[in-house]
Amino acid sequence: MGYKIIISDEAKIDIEHSYLYYKTKVNKKVANQFFKEFKSSLNIISKNPFFKIWFDDFHGKPMKKYPFLIFYIVDRENLTIVVARVFHTSQSPEKYP
């Protein structure tokens, strides 16, 4: 049984901006592949959420093909994961949660 995933409003905005960037600057196919990989990464996280801890209690899972880190917090008691942000790796680490 996997953990339940909750996506914060900030993470939803991060994903939407990234999707729209790929859609307008590259093409719709690449944007759809980006979103598909994001969902695949969430599936992996829900089954095994204990990736590297980057800051305090924030775990980070890099996406395979796209240069993004998914930051999240694991609530072991309630078996939930809260995705806090999704950052492009070229952004300043000072912006990380």
VENKAPE-V562962 format. One record per residue. N is the residue number from 0. PHI is phi in radians with two decimals (999 if undefined). OMEGA is omega in whole degrees, 0 to 359 (* if undefined). NEAR is the number of other C-alpha atoms within 12 Angstrom. Layout:
BEGIN
n=(N/N)
phi=(PHI/PHI)
omega=(OMEGA/OMEGA)
near=(NEAR/NEAR)
END
This chain:
BEGIN
n=(0/1/2/3/4/5/6/7/8/9/10/11/12/13/14/15/16/17/18/19/20/21/22/23/24/25/26/27/28/29/30/31/32/33/34/35/36/37/38/39/40/41/42/43/44/45/46/47/48/49/50/51/52/53/54/55/56/57/58/59/60/61/62/63/64/65/66/67/68/69/70/71/72/73/74/75/76/77/78/79/80/81/82/83/84/85/86/87/88/89/90/91/92/93/94/95/96)
phi=(999/-1.56/-1.34/-1.40/-1.78/-2.08/-1.82/-1.19/-1.05/-1.10/-1.17/-1.08/-1.16/-1.00/-1.16/-1.07/-1.09/-1.16/-1.05/-1.12/-1.05/-1.09/-1.17/-1.50/-1.58/-2.03/-2.93/-1.14/-1.08/-1.14/-1.08/-1.15/-1.14/-1.03/-1.15/-1.11/-1.16/-1.04/-1.09/-1.11/-1.10/-1.11/-1.09/-1.11/-1.08/-1.13/-1.50/-2.54/-1.45/-1.69/-1.42/-0.86/-1.53/-1.62/-2.51/0.70/-1.79/-1.50/-1.53/-2.35/-2.08/-1.31/-1.35/-1.27/-1.59/-1.84/-1.44/-2.28/-1.98/-1.75/-1.71/-2.67/-2.04/-1.79/-1.86/-1.16/-1.10/-1.68/0.90/-2.20/-2.22/-1.88/-1.39/-1.50/-2.66/-2.28/-1.91/-1.25/-1.20/-1.49/-1.28/-1.12/-1.04/-1.14/-1.46/-1.04/-1.12)
omega=(181/175/175/181/173/181/180/178/180/179/177/178/178/181/180/179/180/178/180/177/180/181/183/184/180/174/185/180/179/178/179/177/176/182/179/178/176/179/178/178/177/178/178/180/182/180/181/188/190/173/184/173/183/182/178/180/182/173/178/178/176/173/186/188/185/186/181/172/176/179/184/177/180/174/185/181/183/181/178/176/177/176/185/183/174/187/169/186/177/177/180/178/177/179/181/182/*)
near=(9/18/25/25/27/25/25/20/15/22/27/22/18/26/32/22/21/29/29/21/20/21/19/15/14/16/15/17/16/21/24/22/22/30/30/20/24/35/21/20/31/32/21/24/34/29/20/23/32/23/23/21/20/20/16/14/21/27/30/34/36/28/28/18/16/26/19/28/36/45/42/40/36/32/21/17/9/14/20/23/34/33/40/30/31/41/35/26/21/13/13/10/13/10/14/26/25)
END
